[in-house]
Amino acid sequence: MALWVLLLLLAVLPVTPSASPRCALQCPPGTYPHPPGRTRQRCGPPRGCSEPVRCRALRCPAPLSFPHGTVEPRFPAYPSGSVLRFACDDGFVLRGATELRCRPGGVWSEPPPVCDDGEGDCPPPVTPAGGVTTGGGRHHGAEVGVRCGAGLQLLGPSRRHCMETGRWSGPEPTCRHPYSYDLPEDISSGLGSSFASILELAGAHADRDTSLGRRIVLSRNGSLHVYVLLDASGSVQQDNLELFRQSAVAIVDRLSSFEVPLRFAIVSFASHTHVVISTTEDDASDADEVIARLEAMNFGVHRNATGTNMHGALLEVYHMILFQKERSMRDGQPNAWRDTRHVVILLTDGRFNVGGHPRDAVAKIEDVLEIEGDRQEYLDIYAFGVGTLEVDMAELEAVASHRRDERHAFKLADASALRQALEGALAATAIGDLCGVIIPAGSARPPWHVVLRTGVQQRCAGTLLGGRWVLTAAHCFLGGESPHTWSAELAGGQEVSIRGWNLHEDFDIRGRVALGVPEFYDYDVALVELEKEVGDTGAPRRICIPCTEDANRALRMAPGTTCQKQEAELLGHTRVPAEFVSLEGKRLSVRIKEQEERASCLGGAVQPGMPHADASVRDVVTERFLCSGQESGGEHEDAACKGESGGSLFVERRHRFLQVGVLSWGTFNPCHRGRRNAEGGLLRAPAPPGHHPRDFAISLFRIQPWLRRHLGGVLRFTPL
């Protein structure tokens, strides 16, 4: 107990603030001025500045109630680093985190849990730390109120009702100290997921499970308009202005790397507004031009104006949207504007003080876009406030959008923290759950491609599935080498050691020697375990594999869509365009032969000159093989070389890539001569006259039990 008393004493002891020559109070990070509301010292002749205003350490609010459970330890408030532990009474199940940690910004790491007895249509409503919940009942239509203790701000709805879906309306409310702030690492993950839901193109399904999060719905003619609003008022220091600019550049650069039709607008504002580029301009869809204008923009147009006209900046957005709507009507397409999504990103360092309340401008935007009912997801407004003293979170919340399980309003200690948070959210780690994405889109070597080596020799290729797992061919490991002699080269040149591998238990290369098949490649798959997890940072990045929820999202299918339906979508054509990766990391094209062309393609396995030319086709290849290869006079197709086996055979759908097979073996090695062109590139030799090259890959649809057994803890699989 003595330790806790010491911590609490340290939390309330005064901290000496640093004062500028103008006597402006600058409390250190993690502290706030006391008494509250006093942010400057009293100054004036003849005595100069008054005595320093005290700064107190930020603390997290204490839970005022925890129905049907206990909280330990109990104190009036908690300093940074404190841990709260929750437990429920007998007969109740704890839902949520069992422990909460007080973060340095004066906010808890998680919402408080609840104790659930399983009764009612909705779970028990969360009571925010520092607040109380009033009202009762958990059946459809029941309503509860939320209010915060003295000195705390309520963020979120003050009243919630139990909906037919068995969930409470609105986002979870929180109670926060007016000077509390978010940490960049706390923002990046959630914001990245929110951005991902906007960028990920998923089809509209009336029966989809919304618990997996929002998904943008763009029609064939749809597009995304992004408006970045930069506060340039006199209170923003020059260094922060530059960080705002850099943040805007990062937003444009990252979002434009996704193959989504985009238009950008940049608006700076102080007492008045200045449009750097409008979505109505032709250059608005050219990310390079938008970035060039950002880098050339002059904040001096505002002449150090002290006003912060957030309302005016949002009105500029309103006028751009109104222009688009009117132009679509003039063009004879009165409903074309309805396919456009709009994202507003507001970067500010203080409260608005001129031009009226920005919420009035938001209302006009919502009105012109008809944001209600099923159109609510066509507008997202993110508000970022910088500075613990000037920014009012309640005002940011009033401007920002409100979505269940998402946050749109944030406050950070300074502009460098804002830049860090945005870079984290926009980095591939934050949007990394989008498997099968190539950034930039034109990259030759896909970010999931892995080169497997013994020493310096490339033995096989492989595919990163996530974490520490690589999918490849089982025959790669028949040489007898131990795992420690192998290494994996990932996208970006990173080398990782190999811990071991799991070969499919039914793989037996000598299994059909008695049938005239000296080498039999059925079940030719293996999972390689790397020595460490390699993350998902863009390079490397995992591919999507079928029969997973990842694949459902990539294919715009409803959550829970079966493996069989995915197979029909991916392989349900006679000739399926696909790609594999060459020894040099280039993407090469083939066509998978299915339906009526499959039998002819499989027949190429026993062409004259093959070691098993006299064997039966069905003894050489099974239903687990996919077949590709060029017929005489057919469309050009590339044949795989020795060393490329184990790599992915993948198809593209809506700018996302999904692996359908693992390259196993072929009837012809076009790289057997080892010749190179003047630039040093490999020359692939043509097949000898009369030979039709065939490549065979193990279908991932036909090895599902094995994949699920080994990857069930890594990937979310769909019903078969």
Stockholm file with secondary structure:
# STOCKHOLM 1.0

chainA/1-720         MALWVLLLLLAVLPVTPSASPRCALQCPPGTYPHPPGRTRQRCGPPRGCSEPVRCRALRCPAPLSFPHGTVEPRFPAYPSGSVLRFACDDGFVLRGATELRCRPGGVWSEPPPVCDDGEGDCPPPVTPAGGVTTGGGRHHGAEVGVRCGAGLQLLGPSRRHCMETGRWSGPEPTCRHPYSYDLPEDISSGLGSSFASILELAGAHADRDTSLGRRIVLSRNGSLHVYVLLDASGSVQQDNLELFRQSAVAIVDRLSSFEVPLRFAIVSFASHTHVVISTTEDDASDADEVIARLEAMNFGVHRNATGTNMHGALLEVYHMILFQKERSMRDGQPNAWRDTRHVVILLTDGRFNVGGHPRDAVAKIEDVLEIEGDRQEYLDIYAFGVGTLEVDMAELEAVASHRRDERHAFKLADASALRQALEGALAATAIGDLCGVIIPAGSARPPWHVVLRTGVQQRCAGTLLGGRWVLTAAHCFLGGESPHTWSAELAGGQEVSIRGWNLHEDFDIRGRVALGVPEFYDYDVALVELEKEVGDTGAPRRICIPCTEDANRALRMAPGTTCQKQEAELLGHTRVPAEFVSLEGKRLSVRIKEQEERASCLGGAVQPGMPHADASVRDVVTERFLCSGQESGGEHEDAACKGESGGSLFVERRHRFLQVGVLSWGTFNPCHRGRRNAEGGLLRAPAPPGHHPRDFAISLFRIQPWLRRHLGGVLRFTPL
#=GR chainA/1-720 SS CHHHHHHHHHHHSCBCCEECTTCBEECCTTEEEESTTCCBCCEETTTEECSCCEEEECEEECCSCCTTEEEESCCSEEETTCEEEEEECTTCEEESCSEEEBCTTSCBSSCCCEEECSCSSSCCCCCCTTEEEEECCCSTTCEEEEEECTTCEEESCSEEEBCTTSSBSSSCCEEECTTCCBCHHHHHHHHHHHHHHHHSBCCCCTTCCGGGCCCBCCCTTCEEEEEEEEECSTTSCHHHHHHHHHHHHHHHHHHTTSSSCEEEEEEEESSSEEEEECTTSGGGGCHHHHHHHHHHCCGGGGTTCCCCCHHHHHHHHHHHHHHHHHHHHHTTCTTGGGGEEEEEEEEESSCCCSSSCHHHHHHHHHHHTTCSGGGGGGEEEEEEEECTTTCCHHHHHHHSCCBTTBCCEEEESSHHHHHHHHHHHHSTTTSTTSTTCCSSTTCSSCTTEEEEEETTEEEEEEEEEETTEEEECGGGGTTCCCGGGEEEECTTSCEEEEEEEEECTTCCTTTTGGGTCSSCCTTCCEEEEESSCCCCSSSSCCCBCSSBHHHHHHTTCCTTCCHHHHHHHHHCSSEEEEEEECTTSCEEEEEEECGGGHHHHHHGGGCTTSTTTTSCHHHHCCTTEEEECCCTTSCCCCCCCTTCTTSEEEEEETTEEEEEEEEEEESCCTTTTCCBCTTSCBCCCCCCTTCCCCEEEEEGGGCHHHHHHHHTTTSCBCCC
#=GC SS_cons         CHHHHHHHHHHHSCBCCEECTTCBEECCTTEEEESTTCCBCCEETTTEECSCCEEEECEEECCSCCTTEEEESCCSEEETTCEEEEEECTTCEEESCSEEEBCTTSCBSSCCCEEECSCSSSCCCCCCTTEEEEECCCSTTCEEEEEECTTCEEESCSEEEBCTTSSBSSSCCEEECTTCCBCHHHHHHHHHHHHHHHHSBCCCCTTCCGGGCCCBCCCTTCEEEEEEEEECSTTSCHHHHHHHHHHHHHHHHHHTTSSSCEEEEEEEESSSEEEEECTTSGGGGCHHHHHHHHHHCCGGGGTTCCCCCHHHHHHHHHHHHHHHHHHHHHTTCTTGGGGEEEEEEEEESSCCCSSSCHHHHHHHHHHHTTCSGGGGGGEEEEEEEECTTTCCHHHHHHHSCCBTTBCCEEEESSHHHHHHHHHHHHSTTTSTTSTTCCSSTTCSSCTTEEEEEETTEEEEEEEEEETTEEEECGGGGTTCCCGGGEEEECTTSCEEEEEEEEECTTCCTTTTGGGTCSSCCTTCCEEEEESSCCCCSSSSCCCBCSSBHHHHHHTTCCTTCCHHHHHHHHHCSSEEEEEEECTTSCEEEEEEECGGGHHHHHHGGGCTTSTTTTSCHHHHCCTTEEEECCCTTSCCCCCCCTTCTTSEEEEEETTEEEEEEEEEEESCCTTTTCCBCTTSCBCCCCCCTTCCCCEEEEEGGGCHHHHHHHHTTTSCBCCC
//
